[in-house]
Amino acid sequence: MAEFTQPAGVLSVTDLTPNVRQLVVLPKERHVLFHPGQWVSLKLPVGPKPPLNRAYSMAAPVTASGELTLVFDRVVGGLGSGYLFQVKAGDEIQLSGPYGNFTLPAPLDRELLCIARFTGMVPIRCILKELYAQRQTGSVLLIAVAPGEDDLLFHQELLTLAVTHPGFRYLPLVAAAGEQQAVDLTLSMLRPLVDNAPHKMIPMLCGTKGFVRPLRGYFVEAGYDRKEIKTETYD
Ligand SMILES: Cc1cc2nc3c(=O)[nH]c(=O)nc-3n(C[C@H](O)[C@H](O)[C@H](O)COP(=O)(O)OP(=O)(O)OC[C@H]3O[C@@H](n4cnc5c(N)ncnc54)[C@H](O)[C@@H]3O)c2cc1C
């Protein structure tokens, strides 16, 4: 059966950082009921054979009014993100979904270890918002790596969460020299935490393949089963 595609109106456009933008869109025909960590497919009227399909994760949980919050970075020469950076409030975009299984495992019986690079924070932010809206009291460790200090997404919100929730630890890292440095820095933080942990954690990793795959490899070497490691890759 063909996937159900519908128009969505753009309610607002907000710059979160110089290179990251947020769109809030409202699907016009049906509510998109999703689990935090899932994404929608945007059908963009660009490229040699439109529509160009591009996936964007929801940055905030389901609301009663049905709007979706999408957050994306400007990829140099990127057709999809380039188009989205021109969209204005009042425009319409076509979308389908939700899709994906980068969602919280149940039960959440161990420490959750979220690791994100740059816009890889988007689905993880959604997951954390939902968890803390449900008064989550277990332990969560978030390692967020960005190419610059300005690129640490949702930084103030995450600092506030760390101050107000003793079970939530937030480790922001800046790796300006690219993916490999991001992997190396993350591993230098992870090794002592994972190697000395009395129990296995629940790892959820999100970002580009060059970031996620070496980290998944590290968890496998540390004795984790591949199935225990949730990953989402953006490229
Ligand atoms: C399941 C899923 C969920 C996603 N959710 C998000 C999201 O919430 N926010 C978001 O910004 N992007 C997300 N993406 C990536 C998004 O779908 C596009 O690939 C991205 O916006 C680049 O598209 P483009 O046409 O502009 O660039 P393309 O011409 O397709 O070039 C992409 C190239 O740019 C590089 N790149 C730099 N930043 C990104 C990035 N963010 N994602 C992918 N590639 C990047 C990669 O090396 C990649 O090869 C997601 C992808 C998947 C598969």
The ligand as a MOL file (V3000), in Angstrom:
LIG
                    3D

  0  0  0     0  0            999 V3000
M  V30 BEGIN CTAB
M  V30 COUNTS 53 58 0 0 0
M  V30 BEGIN ATOM
M  V30 1 C 16.3730 8.5190 10.3240 0
M  V30 2 C 16.9860 9.8830 10.0300 0
M  V30 3 C 16.6450 10.9730 10.8230 0
M  V30 4 C 17.2360 12.2280 10.5730 0
M  V30 5 N 16.9250 13.2780 11.3860 0
M  V30 6 C 17.5580 14.4780 11.1840 0
M  V30 7 C 17.3030 15.5930 12.0650 0
M  V30 8 O 16.4840 15.5170 12.9900 0
M  V30 9 N 17.9980 16.7380 11.8420 0
M  V30 10 C 18.9300 16.8470 10.8100 0
M  V30 11 O 19.5540 17.9090 10.6710 0
M  V30 12 N 19.1510 15.8230 9.9500 0
M  V30 13 C 18.4780 14.6550 10.1040 0
M  V30 14 N 18.6950 13.6240 9.2290 0
M  V30 15 C 19.5080 13.8980 8.0150 0
M  V30 16 C 18.5910 14.4990 6.9250 0
M  V30 17 O 17.6530 13.5230 6.4880 0
M  V30 18 C 19.4080 14.9270 5.6930 0
M  V30 19 O 20.2130 13.8540 5.2780 0
M  V30 20 C 20.2640 16.1350 5.9550 0
M  V30 21 O 19.4310 17.2830 6.2600 0
M  V30 22 C 21.1290 16.4370 4.7200 0
M  V30 23 O 20.3300 16.4780 3.5880 0
M  V30 24 P 20.7510 17.3520 2.3190 0
M  V30 25 O 19.8840 16.9700 1.1710 0
M  V30 26 O 20.7740 18.7990 2.7050 0
M  V30 27 O 22.2540 16.9610 2.1010 0
M  V30 28 P 22.8750 15.8080 1.1640 0
M  V30 29 O 23.1190 16.3400 -0.1810 0
M  V30 30 O 22.0280 14.6070 1.2850 0
M  V30 31 O 24.2990 15.6000 1.9040 0
M  V30 32 C 24.4020 14.9130 3.0940 0
M  V30 33 C 25.8610 14.8260 3.4970 0
M  V30 34 O 26.1130 15.9390 4.3920 0
M  V30 35 C 26.7450 15.4950 5.6050 0
M  V30 36 N 25.8870 15.9540 6.7400 0
M  V30 37 C 26.1140 17.0450 7.5080 0
M  V30 38 N 25.1340 17.2060 8.4340 0
M  V30 39 C 24.2650 16.2110 8.2330 0
M  V30 40 C 23.0430 15.8360 8.8690 0
M  V30 41 N 22.4560 16.5290 9.8720 0
M  V30 42 N 22.4640 14.7470 8.4390 0
M  V30 43 C 22.9980 14.0390 7.4030 0
M  V30 44 N 24.0960 14.3520 6.7500 0
M  V30 45 C 24.7500 15.4280 7.1650 0
M  V30 46 C 26.9080 14.0030 5.5000 0
M  V30 47 O 28.2730 13.7420 5.2980 0
M  V30 48 C 26.1080 13.5620 4.2880 0
M  V30 49 O 26.7720 12.6390 3.4910 0
M  V30 50 C 18.1320 12.3850 9.4730 0
M  V30 51 C 18.4240 11.2920 8.6570 0
M  V30 52 C 17.8710 10.0540 8.9290 0
M  V30 53 C 18.2240 8.8860 8.0360 0
M  V30 END ATOM
M  V30 BEGIN BOND
M  V30 1 1 1 2
M  V30 2 1 2 3
M  V30 3 2 2 52
M  V30 4 2 3 4
M  V30 5 1 4 5
M  V30 6 1 4 50
M  V30 7 2 5 6
M  V30 8 1 6 7
M  V30 9 1 6 13
M  V30 10 2 7 8
M  V30 11 1 7 9
M  V30 12 1 9 10
M  V30 13 2 10 11
M  V30 14 1 10 12
M  V30 15 2 12 13
M  V30 16 1 13 14
M  V30 17 1 14 15
M  V30 18 1 14 50
M  V30 19 1 15 16
M  V30 20 1 16 17
M  V30 21 1 16 18
M  V30 22 1 18 19
M  V30 23 1 18 20
M  V30 24 1 20 21
M  V30 25 1 20 22
M  V30 26 1 22 23
M  V30 27 1 23 24
M  V30 28 2 24 25
M  V30 29 1 24 26
M  V30 30 1 24 27
M  V30 31 1 27 28
M  V30 32 2 28 29
M  V30 33 1 28 30
M  V30 34 1 28 31
M  V30 35 1 31 32
M  V30 36 1 32 33
M  V30 37 1 33 34
M  V30 38 1 33 48
M  V30 39 1 34 35
M  V30 40 1 35 36
M  V30 41 1 35 46
M  V30 42 1 36 37
M  V30 43 1 36 45
M  V30 44 2 37 38
M  V30 45 1 38 39
M  V30 46 1 39 40
M  V30 47 2 39 45
M  V30 48 1 40 41
M  V30 49 2 40 42
M  V30 50 1 42 43
M  V30 51 2 43 44
M  V30 52 1 44 45
M  V30 53 1 46 47
M  V30 54 1 46 48
M  V30 55 1 48 49
M  V30 56 2 50 51
M  V30 57 1 51 52
M  V30 58 1 52 53
M  V30 END BOND
M  V30 END CTAB
M  END
